[in-house]
Amino acid sequence: LGKNALNPGGRNGRFLPGLQGMDGSYWRSIFGDALRAARQWSAEQARSEGILSALVEFHSRLQSLSVANSMQRSIVGVLDTEGTVPCLRAKHLRGMENLLSALQSCITRFEALQVELAELHANVWQRHGKCMAQPETQAVQPVSTVVGAGLGLASRIVLMAPPLQCLEWLQELDKTYSGELLLKLQLFDSISYEMEPARLGQVVRLWNVQPHVRSAPLERLEALVMSLSDQEKQ
């Protein structure tokens, strides 16, 4: 999809019966809400990556302060005679607890955003229930729709993707963040004070990569919203 994805009019376009109230302005609003949630997710992701970076540092220091390893005891033996090592270890444990608590707050926010997207998806399906009864030949063809109505602008008829296609795009976004949330919950549960540094590094890398979140679905929705917005300005 590009800025020319929507073209005014067109002999191939058609209005589907029973879809009043789900015009181009409606879809622009729906996808705009979905994109706002995705941007908030990205902001929370950046915050969580900073927390994990600090967590790795604290975990590394905690490992070096462990009195369970004889080599480490010999290195910090002078400090340990004064009871400094146990004190430092306790401080780093509290630091890790605080960081894990902050990461839990990120998880809570991720959950709220995923619920927001899931509810948006469910509400659109409910409103669009009549579309499921449409013949498949209509459901996969471009449809004529209205933009601009109710915004103080002259309404315009444009050609855009069929409603079922729009719903599939929204469903794809819902599944994307549902899958990523599940992965983050699993990664969070795997973090412990005594885990091997290499394993913690793997957890952090997988968290930061976000394998379920791809740019293509977001770019497609952004292009569609921009196209609808541009049509309303004309």
C-alpha positions in Angstrom: 0.0 0.0 0.0 1.2 3.5 -0.8 -0.3 6.9 -0.8 -2.1 6.0 -4.1 -3.7 2.9 -2.5 -7.0 4.6 -2.5 -8.4 6.0 -5.7 -11.6 8.1 -6.0 -14.6 6.3 -7.5 -14.0 3.6 -9.9 -16.3 1.3 -11.9 -15.0 -1.8 -10.0 -15.9 -0.3 -6.6 -19.2 -1.1 -4.9 -21.1 -0.4 -1.7 -21.7 -3.5 0.4 -25.2 -3.6 1.9 -25.4 -3.5 5.7 -22.1 -1.7 6.1 -23.4 1.8 7.0 -21.3 3.4 9.7 -18.2 1.5 8.6 -16.9 3.9 6.0 -13.4 5.1 5.3 -13.5 7.5 8.2 -14.4 4.6 10.5 -11.5 2.5 9.3 -9.1 5.4 9.5 -10.2 5.9 13.2 -9.9 2.1 13.9 -6.5 1.7 12.4 -5.4 5.0 14.0 -6.2 3.6 17.4 -4.4 0.4 16.6 -1.3 2.3 15.5 -1.3 4.4 18.7 -1.3 1.2 20.8 1.6 -0.1 18.7 3.5 3.1 19.2 2.9 2.9 23.0 4.1 -0.7 22.9 7.3 0.5 21.2 7.9 3.1 23.9 7.4 0.5 26.6 9.7 -1.8 24.7 12.5 0.8 24.8 11.9 1.3 28.5 12.1 -2.4 29.2 15.3 -2.8 27.2 16.9 -0.1 29.4 15.8 -2.0 32.5 17.2 -5.3 31.1 20.5 -3.7 30.4 20.8 -2.6 34.0 19.7 -6.0 35.1 22.5 -7.7 33.2 25.0 -5.3 34.9 23.7 -6.0 38.4 23.6 -9.7 37.7 27.2 -9.7 36.5 28.3 -7.8 39.7 26.3 -10.2 41.8 28.0 -13.2 40.3 31.4 -11.6 41.0 30.4 -11.0 44.6 29.2 -14.6 45.2 31.1 -16.2 48.1 30.2 -19.6 46.7 33.2 -19.6 44.3 36.6 -20.0 45.9 38.3 -18.0 43.2 36.0 -15.1 43.7 36.6 -15.3 47.5 40.4 -15.0 47.0 40.0 -12.0 44.8 37.8 -10.0 47.2 39.2 -11.7 50.4 40.5 -8.4 51.9 37.1 -6.8 51.6 35.4 -9.9 52.9 37.3 -9.8 56.2 35.4 -6.6 57.0 32.1 -8.0 56.0 31.9 -5.8 52.9 31.1 -8.5 50.4 27.9 -9.7 52.0 26.8 -6.1 52.3 27.5 -5.4 48.7 25.8 -8.7 47.7 22.7 -7.7 49.7 22.6 -4.3 48.0 22.8 -5.9 44.5 20.1 -8.4 45.4 17.8 -5.5 46.3 18.8 -3.7 43.1 17.9 -6.8 41.1 14.6 -7.0 42.9 13.8 -3.4 42.1 14.7 -3.9 38.4 12.6 -7.0 38.2 9.7 -5.1 39.8 10.2 -2.4 37.1 10.2 -5.0 34.4 7.0 -6.4 35.9 5.4 -3.0 35.5 6.4 -3.1 31.8 4.8 -6.5 31.5 1.6 -5.1 33.0 1.6 -2.3 30.5 2.2 -4.8 27.6 -0.7 -6.8 28.8 -3.0 -3.7 28.9 -2.0 -2.8 25.4 -2.6 -6.3 24.1 -6.0 -6.3 25.7 -6.7 -2.9 24.1 -5.8 -4.3 20.6 -7.8 -7.5 21.2 -10.9 -5.6 22.3 -10.6 -3.3 19.3 -10.4 -6.3 17.1 -13.4 -8.0 18.8 -15.5 -4.8 18.7 -14.9 -4.4 14.9 -15.8 -8.0 14.2 -19.0 -7.6 16.2 -20.0 -4.4 14.4 -19.1 -6.0 11.1 -21.0 -9.3 11.6 -23.2 -8.8 8.6 -20.1 -8.8 6.4 -19.6 -12.5 7.1 -22.9 -13.2 5.2 -21.6 -11.4 2.1 -20.7 -13.6 -0.9 -16.9 -14.2 -1.1 -16.7 -12.5 -4.5 -17.8 -9.3 -2.8 -15.7 -9.8 0.3 -12.4 -9.9 -1.6 -13.0 -7.1 -4.1 -12.3 -3.4 -3.6 -15.3 -1.4 -2.3 -16.4 2.2 -2.6 -16.5 4.0 0.8 -17.0 7.5 2.2 -14.4 9.7 3.8 -14.8 13.1 5.4 -18.4 12.7 6.5 -19.0 14.2 10.0 -15.7 16.0 10.1 -16.9 19.4 8.8 -15.6 18.4 5.4 -17.3 17.5 2.2 -17.7 13.7 2.0 -15.9 11.9 -0.8 -16.3 8.5 -2.3 -13.0 6.5 -2.6 -12.0 3.0 -3.5 -10.4 1.0 -0.6 -9.6 -2.5 0.4 -12.7 -4.7 1.2 -13.9 -4.9 4.8 -12.9 -8.5 5.3 -9.4 -7.6 4.2 -9.3 -4.7 6.7 -10.4 -7.1 9.4 -7.7 -9.6 8.4 -5.1 -6.8 8.8 -6.5 -6.0 12.2 -6.5 -9.6 13.2 -2.9 -9.9 12.1 -1.9 -7.1 14.4 -3.8 -8.6 17.3 -2.0 -12.0 16.8 1.3 -10.2 16.4 1.2 -8.6 19.9 -0.6 -11.6 21.5 2.3 -13.8 20.4 4.9 -11.3 21.6 3.2 -10.9 24.9 3.3 -14.6 25.5 7.0 -14.8 24.7 7.7 -11.9 27.1 5.8 -13.6 29.9 7.9 -16.8 29.3 11.1 -14.9 29.2 10.3 -12.9 32.3 9.4 -16.1 34.3 12.8 -17.6 33.2 14.9 -14.8 34.9 16.4 -15.7 38.2 19.2 -14.5 40.4 21.3 -17.7 40.0 20.9 -18.2 36.2 24.0 -18.5 34.1 25.1 -15.2 32.5 25.0 -16.7 29.1 21.4 -17.8 29.5 20.5 -14.3 30.8 22.2 -12.9 27.7 20.0 -15.1 25.5 16.9 -14.0 27.2 17.8 -10.3 26.8 18.6 -10.7 23.1 15.3 -12.5 22.4 13.4 -9.9 24.3 15.0 -7.1 22.4 14.6 -8.7 19.0 10.8 -9.1 19.4 10.5 -11.9 16.8 6.7 -11.7 16.5 6.6 -7.9 15.8 7.3 -7.2 12.1 7.3 -3.8 10.5 5.3 -4.8 7.3 1.8 -4.9 9.0 2.4 -1.6 10.8 3.7 0.1 7.6 0.6 -1.2 5.7 -1.8 0.3 8.3 0.1 3.5 8.4 -0.1 3.8 4.6 -3.8 3.1 4.7 -4.5 5.7 7.4 -2.4 8.3 5.5 -4.3 7.5 2.3 -7.6 8.0 3.9 -6.4 11.2 5.6 -5.1 12.6 2.3 -8.4 11.9 0.6 -10.2 13.8 3.3 -8.0 16.8 2.8 -8.6 17.0 -0.9 
